[in-house]
Amino acid sequence: MLDAIRLEPGADLAAVTASQVRDVVERLVEARQWQAGAPNILVVLDVGYDAPRIAHLLSDLPVEVLGRLRSDRVMRKSVPVPWICPPQGGHPPKHGGEFVFGDPATWGEATAVTVTNTNRYGTATAQAWDRLHPRLTRRAAWLDHEGPLPIIEGTVVRLTVAKLPSGGVNKPVWLCWLGTGASPDDVDRCWQAFLRRFDVEHTFRLPKQTLGWTRPKLRDSQAADRWTWLVLAAHAQLRLARPPARSRASSDDRGSGRRNRTDSPRPGFGGGSGTCGRRPARQPVHRNPPAPAPADRSARRTSGPPPATKSDAS
């Protein structure tokens, strides 16, 4: 939470993200939470991050990048080996055939398929295709790249589940693991790690929705920074108050013999103030019936000024 950085106008999101991840990895190595010979650190990204470029920027670190891709992406297959030179000659191509996410005819045979039975999602099926890469062009972030553009190969995973806990439409999820030679165990680890990322999403949902991190419309950048640090300080206080609240709740349960809540309400669930209080429930709106009023009586007045009445003095 303390690594929050306000993006300046025109900032490179991939470069800023890679710099943050680099700082975290260096702190982990310095604290000896990662040592040589241990598995690489898995970095999980959602849609909106350029996972191949971030993996390229972090290629010197012991990390593996896993990112979610949009369902309309097009990747490239590797060049077949051995490559057969056409009669007219020429250099070997850098890219193979297209892998269109929305066209199953271009997928080919999957290199790994796993089926897992889950409690929340039913049957989860993961298909993986090895050695796919995006076709980079000299624009945007790669405009100032020196030398030939790199070929960043990875494994594309297509995850489908039988149902969603919310009852919504269970659309397939496309993931890209920037590694090659994925085994069935690697495929399962990738999609399960991506689902584990939702715990982090709920962590950031608390400052945004409950503490009102993104609610103020601040025009001054310095005011936005101050508000960010105030929200992070409030989040730290809530984390510090969590153990005493749990011990108090457990003592109340032992004293009363039943499960009770603490006297102080949870933020965002009534009893608070400002952005922490829940809004009162909206009363149902009683609309006029569509049928006209009976002919024997006048219709009830629903709009306009009230009828004129005489006062008692007159």
C-alpha positions as CSV (number, residue, x, y, z in Angstrom):
1,M,0.0,0.0,0.0
2,L,2.9,2.4,0.7
3,D,4.2,2.0,-2.8
4,A,1.3,4.1,-4.2
5,I,2.5,6.4,-7.0
6,R,0.5,9.1,-8.7
7,L,1.0,8.8,-12.5
8,E,2.0,12.0,-14.2
9,P,0.4,13.0,-17.5
10,G,2.1,11.0,-20.3
11,A,3.8,8.5,-17.9
12,D,4.6,5.1,-19.2
13,L,2.5,2.7,-17.2
14,A,4.6,-0.4,-18.1
15,A,7.8,1.4,-17.1
16,V,6.4,2.7,-13.8
17,T,5.0,-0.8,-13.0
18,A,8.3,-2.5,-13.8
19,S,10.1,0.0,-11.5
20,Q,7.7,-0.7,-8.6
21,V,8.0,-4.5,-9.1
22,R,11.8,-4.1,-9.2
23,D,11.8,-2.3,-5.9
24,V,9.7,-5.0,-4.3
25,V,11.9,-7.8,-5.6
26,E,15.0,-6.0,-4.3
27,R,13.5,-5.6,-0.9
28,L,12.5,-9.3,-0.8
29,V,16.1,-10.3,-1.7
30,E,17.5,-8.0,0.9
31,A,15.2,-9.3,3.6
32,R,16.3,-12.9,2.5
33,Q,12.7,-13.8,1.8
34,W,13.9,-15.0,-1.6
35,Q,17.3,-16.8,-2.0
36,A,19.1,-18.4,-4.9
37,G,17.7,-21.7,-5.8
38,A,14.2,-20.9,-4.7
39,P,11.3,-20.7,-7.3
40,N,11.0,-17.5,-9.2
41,I,8.7,-14.8,-7.9
42,L,5.3,-14.8,-9.8
43,V,4.0,-11.4,-10.7
44,V,0.3,-11.4,-11.6
45,L,-1.2,-8.6,-13.6
46,D,-4.7,-7.8,-14.8
47,V,-6.0,-6.5,-18.1
48,G,-4.5,-3.1,-18.9
49,Y,-0.9,-3.9,-18.2
50,D,1.5,-4.8,-21.0
51,A,2.7,-8.1,-19.6
52,P,5.2,-8.9,-22.4
53,R,6.9,-5.6,-22.1
54,I,7.0,-5.7,-18.3
55,A,8.6,-9.2,-18.5
56,H,11.1,-7.8,-21.0
57,L,12.0,-4.9,-18.6
58,L,12.4,-7.4,-15.7
59,S,14.3,-10.1,-17.5
60,D,17.3,-9.7,-15.3
61,L,15.4,-10.5,-12.1
62,P,14.2,-13.9,-10.8
63,V,10.5,-13.2,-11.7
64,E,7.8,-14.7,-13.8
65,V,5.1,-12.5,-15.2
66,L,1.5,-13.7,-15.6
67,G,-1.0,-11.3,-17.2
68,R,-4.5,-11.4,-18.3
69,L,-5.2,-10.6,-22.0
70,R,-8.2,-9.2,-23.8
71,S,-10.3,-11.7,-25.7
72,D,-9.8,-9.9,-29.0
73,R,-6.0,-10.2,-29.0
74,V,-4.0,-11.8,-31.9
75,M,-0.7,-13.5,-31.1
76,R,1.9,-15.1,-33.4
77,K,3.1,-18.6,-33.5
78,S,6.8,-19.5,-33.6
79,V,8.5,-20.2,-37.0
80,P,8.4,-24.0,-37.7
81,V,11.7,-25.8,-37.2
82,P,13.2,-26.8,-39.6
83,W,12.2,-23.9,-41.8
84,I,11.9,-24.8,-45.5
85,C,13.2,-22.1,-47.7
86,P,10.8,-21.3,-50.6
87,P,12.0,-21.6,-54.2
88,Q,12.4,-17.8,-54.5
89,G,14.7,-17.8,-51.5
90,G,14.8,-15.2,-48.8
91,H,15.5,-14.9,-45.1
92,P,13.6,-16.9,-42.5
93,P,10.5,-15.1,-41.2
94,K,10.4,-13.7,-37.7
95,H,6.8,-14.6,-37.0
96,G,4.7,-17.7,-37.7
97,G,1.0,-18.0,-38.3
98,E,-1.6,-16.0,-36.4
99,F,-3.3,-17.2,-33.2
100,V,-6.6,-15.3,-33.1
101,F,-8.3,-15.6,-29.7
102,G,-11.8,-15.4,-31.3
103,D,-11.1,-17.9,-34.0
104,P,-10.7,-21.5,-32.8
105,A,-9.6,-22.5,-36.3
106,T,-6.3,-20.8,-35.8
107,W,-5.5,-22.3,-32.4
108,G,-4.2,-25.7,-33.4
109,E,-3.6,-28.5,-30.9
110,A,-3.0,-27.5,-27.3
111,T,0.3,-28.4,-25.7
112,A,-1.3,-29.0,-22.3
113,V,-4.8,-29.5,-21.0
114,T,-5.9,-29.8,-17.4
115,V,-9.3,-30.4,-15.8
116,T,-9.9,-29.5,-12.2
117,N,-13.1,-29.8,-10.0
118,T,-13.6,-26.8,-7.8
119,N,-16.3,-26.0,-5.2
120,R,-17.0,-22.4,-6.4
121,Y,-16.6,-22.7,-10.2
122,G,-17.5,-26.3,-10.9
123,T,-15.3,-27.9,-13.5
124,A,-12.4,-25.7,-14.6
125,T,-10.7,-26.5,-17.9
126,A,-7.4,-24.9,-18.8
127,Q,-5.9,-25.2,-22.3
128,A,-2.3,-24.0,-23.0
129,W,-0.5,-23.2,-26.2
130,D,3.3,-22.9,-26.0
131,R,5.7,-20.4,-27.7
132,L,3.3,-17.7,-28.7
133,H,4.4,-14.0,-28.9
134,P,2.9,-10.6,-29.8
135,R,4.1,-8.9,-33.0
136,L,5.7,-5.7,-31.8
137,T,5.8,-2.6,-33.8
138,R,7.9,0.6,-33.5
139,R,5.3,2.8,-32.0
140,A,4.2,3.8,-28.5
141,A,6.6,2.3,-25.9
142,W,8.8,0.6,-28.5
143,L,9.4,3.8,-30.5
144,D,12.8,4.5,-29.1
145,H,14.0,0.9,-28.8
146,E,17.5,0.4,-30.2
147,G,18.2,-2.5,-32.4
148,P,15.8,-5.2,-33.7
149,L,12.5,-5.6,-31.7
150,P,12.7,-8.6,-29.4
151,I,10.6,-11.8,-29.7
152,I,9.0,-12.2,-26.3
153,E,7.6,-15.8,-26.2
154,G,5.2,-17.2,-23.7
155,T,2.4,-19.6,-23.0
156,V,-1.2,-18.6,-23.6
157,V,-3.8,-20.2,-21.2
158,R,-7.5,-20.3,-21.9
159,L,-9.5,-20.9,-18.8
160,T,-13.2,-21.9,-18.8
161,V,-15.3,-22.7,-15.8
162,A,-18.7,-24.4,-15.6
163,K,-20.3,-21.6,-13.4
164,L,-19.6,-18.4,-11.6
165,P,-20.5,-17.8,-7.9
166,S,-22.4,-14.6,-8.9
167,G,-24.4,-16.5,-11.5
168,G,-23.1,-14.3,-14.4
169,V,-22.0,-15.4,-17.8
170,N,-18.9,-17.6,-17.6
171,K,-16.8,-16.2,-20.4
172,P,-13.4,-17.7,-21.0
173,V,-10.4,-16.0,-19.4
174,W,-7.2,-15.6,-21.4
175,L,-3.9,-15.6,-19.6
176,C,-0.3,-15.2,-20.8
177,W,2.5,-16.7,-18.8
178,L,5.9,-15.3,-20.0
179,G,7.6,-18.6,-19.9
180,T,8.0,-21.6,-22.3
181,G,7.7,-25.3,-21.9
182,A,4.8,-25.1,-19.5
183,S,3.8,-28.4,-17.9
184,P,0.3,-29.2,-16.6
185,D,1.4,-28.3,-13.1
186,D,2.6,-24.9,-14.4
187,V,-0.8,-24.3,-16.1
188,D,-2.7,-25.1,-13.0
189,R,-0.4,-22.8,-10.9
190,C,-0.9,-20.0,-13.4
191,W,-4.7,-19.9,-13.4
192,Q,-5.0,-20.6,-9.6
193,A,-2.6,-17.8,-8.9
194,F,-4.7,-15.5,-11.0
195,L,-7.8,-16.3,-9.0
196,R,-5.7,-15.7,-5.8
197,R,-5.1,-12.1,-7.1
198,F,-8.7,-11.2,-6.3
199,D,-7.7,-11.1,-2.6
200,V,-5.5,-8.2,-3.5
201,E,-8.4,-6.6,-5.4
202,H,-10.5,-6.7,-2.2
203,T,-7.7,-5.1,-0.3
204,F,-7.8,-2.1,-2.6
205,R,-11.6,-2.1,-2.7
206,L,-11.6,-1.1,1.0
207,P,-9.7,2.2,0.5
208,K,-11.6,3.0,-2.6
209,Q,-15.2,2.2,-1.7
210,T,-15.2,2.3,2.1
211,L,-12.6,5.0,2.9
212,G,-13.4,7.1,-0.1
213,W,-9.9,7.1,-1.7
214,T,-11.1,7.9,-5.2
215,R,-14.3,9.8,-4.3
216,P,-13.0,13.4,-3.9
217,K,-12.6,15.3,-7.2
218,L,-9.3,17.1,-6.4
219,R,-7.8,19.4,-9.0
220,D,-4.5,20.0,-7.2
221,S,-1.9,17.2,-7.5
222,Q,-0.4,18.0,-4.1
223,A,-3.9,17.7,-2.5
224,A,-4.4,14.4,-4.2
225,D,-1.1,13.1,-2.7
226,R,-2.0,14.4,0.8
227,W,-5.4,12.7,0.5
228,T,-3.8,9.4,-0.6
229,W,-1.5,9.4,2.5
230,L,-4.4,10.2,4.8
231,V,-6.3,7.2,3.4
232,L,-3.3,5.0,3.7
233,A,-2.8,6.1,7.3
234,A,-6.5,5.3,8.1
235,H,-6.0,1.9,6.5
236,A,-2.9,1.3,8.7
237,Q,-4.9,2.2,11.8
238,L,-7.6,-0.2,10.8
239,R,-5.0,-3.0,10.5
240,L,-3.6,-2.2,13.9
241,A,-7.0,-2.2,15.4
242,R,-7.9,-5.6,14.0
243,P,-6.3,-7.8,16.7
244,P,-7.8,-5.9,19.6
245,A,-11.2,-6.1,17.9
246,R,-10.9,-9.8,17.5
247,S,-9.9,-10.4,21.1
248,R,-12.8,-8.2,22.3
249,A,-15.2,-10.1,20.1
250,S,-13.9,-13.4,21.4
251,S,-14.2,-12.3,25.0
252,D,-17.8,-11.1,24.4
253,D,-18.6,-14.5,22.9
254,R,-17.2,-16.3,25.9
255,G,-19.1,-14.1,28.3
256,S,-22.5,-14.2,26.7
257,G,-22.3,-17.7,25.4
258,R,-23.3,-16.7,21.9
259,R,-21.7,-15.0,19.0
260,N,-22.0,-11.2,19.2
261,R,-20.6,-8.4,17.2
262,T,-18.4,-5.6,18.6
263,D,-20.1,-2.4,19.7
264,S,-18.4,-0.4,17.1
265,P,-20.0,-0.9,13.7
266,R,-17.9,-1.9,10.7
267,P,-16.9,0.9,8.3
268,G,-19.5,1.2,5.6
269,F,-22.1,-0.8,7.4
270,G,-24.1,1.8,9.2
271,G,-23.3,4.0,12.2
272,G,-20.4,5.8,10.6
273,S,-20.0,9.3,9.3
274,G,-18.8,10.9,6.1
275,T,-17.9,8.4,3.4
276,C,-17.8,5.5,5.9
277,G,-21.6,5.5,6.6
278,R,-24.0,3.5,4.4
279,R,-26.6,5.5,2.7
280,P,-30.2,4.9,3.8
281,A,-32.2,2.5,1.8
282,R,-34.1,4.2,-1.0
283,Q,-37.9,4.1,-0.4
284,P,-39.9,2.5,-3.2
285,V,-41.5,4.8,-5.7
286,H,-45.3,4.5,-6.0
287,R,-46.2,5.3,-9.5
288,N,-49.6,6.2,-10.8
289,P,-51.6,3.3,-12.2
290,P,-51.6,3.2,-16.0
291,A,-55.4,2.8,-16.2
292,P,-57.5,6.0,-16.2
293,A,-59.7,7.0,-13.3
294,P,-63.3,5.9,-13.3
295,A,-65.8,8.2,-15.0
296,D,-68.0,8.6,-11.9
297,R,-65.2,10.4,-10.0
298,S,-62.5,12.8,-10.8
299,A,-58.9,11.6,-11.1
300,R,-56.7,12.2,-8.2
301,R,-54.4,15.2,-8.5
302,T,-50.8,14.0,-8.9
303,S,-49.0,17.1,-10.1
304,G,-49.3,20.9,-10.2
305,P,-50.0,23.3,-7.3
306,P,-52.3,22.4,-4.5
307,P,-55.9,23.6,-4.7
308,A,-56.7,27.0,-3.2
309,T,-58.3,26.8,0.3
310,K,-59.8,29.5,2.4
311,S,-58.4,30.2,5.8
312,D,-60.4,30.2,9.0
313,A,-60.1,34.0,9.2
314,S,-61.9,34.5,6.0
